[in-house]
Each structure stands twice: as C-alpha cells, then as structure tokens.
Amino acid sequence: MDEVTLVADTDRPTGKGAARQIRRDGKVPAIMYGLGSDPLAVAVPSRELQHILSGPGGANTLISLDIGGTKELVLARQIQRHPVRHTLVHVDLIRVSRDTAVSAEVPIHLVGEATGVRDGGVLEQMIFTLSIEAKPQDLPQSIEVDVSGLEIGDHLAVSDLNLPSGVTTTQDAEEQVLHVVQPKGMALPEEEEAAEAEEAAAAAEAGETQGEPAAEGGEG
C-alpha cells in the first residue's frame, strides 16, 4: 500500500461553531487516537484528504500525518459526510504500527469472463468486500478473483480466494462469494443430450410399433 503525507493543524478549537469555521476554511475536523496515546483534536486539508480517500487505496491508504514536524502513521476511519453535498464533515484518524496487523475492508475485484457466462449462464456475486487483517504496509487495494474458468453450476467461497502474502481474512471460510447459475428455462448441455437421447429412443420405439405386422384373424 502506498503512503502519503498529510499536514495537520493541532490545538484546534472544539464545538459545533468551531467545526463549521474549520470547514469554511477548507479543512476537516478530525480526532487522532489509538496505540495507547491520548486523543488529539486536529484539522486536515479537506481537498487533500478527499483526494486520498478517492484514490485506489481509499480509506486503507496509509497516511503519514505531519504534526509540527512529528510523523504519525494513521488510517482514516469513521468518515462522516454531509448527507446532501457529500463533503467531508469529520474523520477519525487511527494510529497504527508498521509491525502490528490492522483490520480493514477491501473490495473484491472480478477479472476475466466466466466460461459459464459465455455459455448463457449468469454470474451472481453475493459479497463485494472482504474483511481482512494485515500489517499496514501489506494492505491490498483490492482482492482480485479470476472467474474465467468457472462453468455453469460452479461457485467460489471465501476459502477459494487467493489472498496476497501477509493477508488473512476474518470472514467465514464457507461463505459464498459468487456462483454461476443456470437461467430459468435453460437446459444444461448434459440435460439437452439426455433429452435428445430420450426423444430418439421414443422415436425408434414408435417406428418399431408402426412397422409391426397386423395380427392375423381367427379361422373362419
């Protein structure tokens, strides 16, 4: 995971009125806490933070928070946005250690086209994010899942996912991620073959019946 630097203002005033003024000044009120240290009220540039959260790593982007020349490694959590304008209202910044695993939610990204989809099946995805644990520098931007070999009737569970080195998941191993299903009214190839075989057998039997000689009448 890439790391970015963000400069924070400390000793910001607290309260609703002060928070509104901070936002008018183009910054976001934030609280930094974690790793046994006291919480610290800070303010960070809104545009820069929005750029970080909109990037490939999203909220899992490692932020080197510059506080008066002292660097703190943090992750953005509990991100609050305005319900209409969707601008940043408040954010929690969690201190993390490079040597300690953290929890995160990462998106599941499908690659390839399933064989079953080319054959007329439908790929249905049940979960779109995965709960993982990893050291901050090992947090992936996403979990890629290659679906190109899946046929109709196949499925993938959490246990089938190929996780990067140093990454583990906390989700149920048996939970289904996706499957390729047969649309209603569509017969599978083996079902079509069986139906054709039955039709052929029925036609052959009918032909034999029609070709039998009529029964001879009794003696007169």
Secondary structure, DSSP 4 states (H G I P E B T S, - for coil): --EEEEE-EES---SHHHHHHHHHTTEEEEEEEETTEEEEEEEEEHHHHHHHHTSTTGGGSEEEEEETTEEEEEEEEEEEE-TTT--EEEEEEEE--TTS-EEEEEEEEEES--HHHHTT-EEEE---EEEEEE-GGG--S-EEEE-TT--TT-EEEGGG--PPTT-EE-S-TT-EEEEEEPPTTPPPHHHHHHHHHHHHHHHHHHHHHHHSPPPPPPP-
